[in-house]
């Protein structure tokens, strides 16, 4: 109800597309230039609306990929049976316009004052709001310890691969590849479970703050595993999306 009320006070605006960058074969990052942007927090999202020539409209919610203070950007994965993502990932070009509304959300956000250690767990495109958090941590000079566990079907599907390979700001980055692995792969394999989290995550005794984002089943499994390891439920924040599972 609170989210609905918040959206009711937001107005749609036409934002110019500043750039479209390929992240993987099926994922792009779209940088936007809205005329009236109040600023956003790390972990928030926005709404995008497309209107067809016959007046039909379709709305989708996308996590904001950029940090507060950076140009607004979203990262979109193409869903073959989707109404919106095929257009955004295949036809949209710099100079086009998109209708957007936002920012929205206050639960899945992080500020340096929230502390840590910070545990970020991503499944597929669930990395998007976590990237915003990582960039915010880096831009603010926060020394909160942070580690990221990123589950992807394969190495080619890892979004922001080059950026994350640099371990931004001293972040510990771990991957698990669930479907296939490149030759010589020495990282983790298989889906995230209690055993993997026990190996990678901060111990519960350090009172970490966890953020998990991905498909619903992925999020529920990872959250339950962390609680079983002693994480207080109130220290495990989750964001689910309706994309395909398998991470």
N, C-alpha and C positions, 0 to 999 in steps of 0.2 A: 504493500500500500504506500509506503514511504517513497519507493522508487517511482511509482505511478504519479504521485503528487509532484515529485521533483521534475519529472519529464513534462508535466503539465505547465510548468513555469518556463520551460525552455522553448525556444522558437527555432524553426528550421531556417537555415541560411545557405546560400549558394557559395561554395568554396571552389576556388580555382585549383586544379591539379598542377602542382609545381614540378613533380617528377614521378616517374614510375620505374622502379628498379627491380630487376629479377633477383630473387634470392635462391630459388631452386627451379626445377623445371615446371613446377605447378604453384609457386608462391611468389608474390610480388609485394614490395613495399611502396605505398603511395603516400607521397608527401603533399600536404594540402595547405592552402593559404586562405583560411576563412577571414572575411572582413571584420568580424566581431568575435574574438575568441577571449574568454575571460581567464584563460590559463587552466591547466589541469594538474592533477596529482598523479604520482607514479602508481599505476595499477588501475586507473579509471578506464572507461570505454566511452564510445560515442555511437550514435545511430546514423546509418546511411540510408537514404531513400532514393530509389530510381523510379522514374515515371515514364511509361511507354507512350507512344504517339496516340494510342486510343484512350489514354487517361489512367490505365491500370498502374497501380503503384505497388512496390515491394520494398519492405524495410528490413534491414539487418543490423545487428549489433556487432561492433568490432572493438577489440581492445586497442588502446592507444600504444603504439610501439615506441614513441619518443619520450624522453625525459621532460619533466617540467622545465620550461625555459627554452626548449628546442622547438623547431617548427613541428606542427602537428603531423603525425604520420600514423598510418595503419598498415598492418601486414595481413594480406588476404591469401588464403589457400583456395585453389580452385576445386570445387565440388562438381563433378560432371553432371549431376542431376540438379544442380542449384539454379535458382532464378537470377541471382545477383552476382555470385562469384565468377562465373564464366565471363561476364562482361567486364568486371573489374580487372581480371587477370589477363584477358585476351584482347580487349578492344579499347580500353581506356588509354588515353594519351595525355602528355603534358599539354596544358592549355584548355583541356576540357573542364567542365564544371560538374561537381557533385553536390547534392543537398545533404547537409549534415546537421546534427543536433547534439549538443553535449557541452561539456563533459558530464558523465553520469557515473554514479557509484561512490560509495564512501567506506565500504567494508574491506575490500581487497586492496587497500592502499598502504603504502609504507613511507614513513618519514624517518630520517636519521635518528630523531628523538625516540622512536619506537624501540630502538636498541636491537639486540641480537644475542648470541650469534644468529645469523640469518641463514635459513635453509630454503632453497628454492627448488621445487620439483616440477618438471615440465614434461608433458606428453605431447609430442608433435607440435602443432601450432600453438599449444599452450605456453610456449616459450615467449609469446609476444608481450604480455603484460610484465613478465619477469624481466625481460630485456629493459623495459622502462624503469623498473626498480633498480636494476644493476647500473644503468646509466645515471640515474638520479644519485645513487650512492657515490659513483665516481665523480660526478660534477660537483657535489657538495663537499668532497674531500672527506667523507665519512670513513672512519677506521673500524667500523663494525665488521667483525669477521663474517665472511659469507661463503657459502658453497652452493653449487648448482649441480643437480642431477637431472640429465636430459635424456629421455627415452624417445628413440626414433626407430622407424621400421628398418632404415638402412642409412648408411653414411651420406648418400646423395640427398637424402631428405632432411638433413640437419639444417635448420634455418639459422642465419647469422653465423655460419660456420667459421668464416675468417675472423669476424669480430670476437667470437668466443674463444678461438684458438689462442688469442693473445692474453688469456686470463686477465680480463680487464680489472684493474685495481687490486690485483692479488687474489681474485676470487678462485677458489678451487672448483674446477669444472670437470665433471665426470659424465661419461656417456654410457648408455646401454643400448645395443642394437638388437631389435627383437626378431627381425625376419632374415636379414642377410648381413654379412660382415665382409669388409675388404680383405684381401690377402694380407696376412701378417697382423691382423687385428689383435691387439693385446688388451683392449678395454673389456667392459662387461657385456654380457649377452643375456637375452631373455627379459621378461617383463619385471617391472619393479615389484619387489615383495619385501617381507620383513627382514630376510637374510641380507639382501642387498642394502637396504636402508641401515641396518645395524652396522654394516661395513663402511658406508659412505657418510651417513648423517652425523650431525653433532650429537653427543650423548645427551640424554634427557637431563642429566644433572646440571648441565650448563644453562638450562632454562632457555633453549632456543626458540625462535619465532619462525614458523614454517608457513610458506605460501605454496599451494599446489594448484596447478592449472592444466586442464586437458579434458578429454572426453569423460563423461560421467562415470563410467565403470573404472577408468584409470584413477580418477580422483578419489572415489570411494575406497578403492583398494589401498592406495598410498596413505590416505588419511587414517584408515583403520590400522594399518601397519605401524604408523608413527605412534598412535595412541597405545598400541600393544607394547611399544618400546618405552613407554612412560611419558610421552609428550602429553601435557594437559590439553584437552580438547579446545579450550579457549585460546591456545597458542598455535592452533593449526587452522589457518585461513584457506578457504577453498573457492575456486571459481571453475564452474563447469560449462562446457559448450556442447552443442548437439552434433558435432562432427563424428566421423567414423572412429571406431576404437582400434584396437590392435597395437597399441603402443606399450 
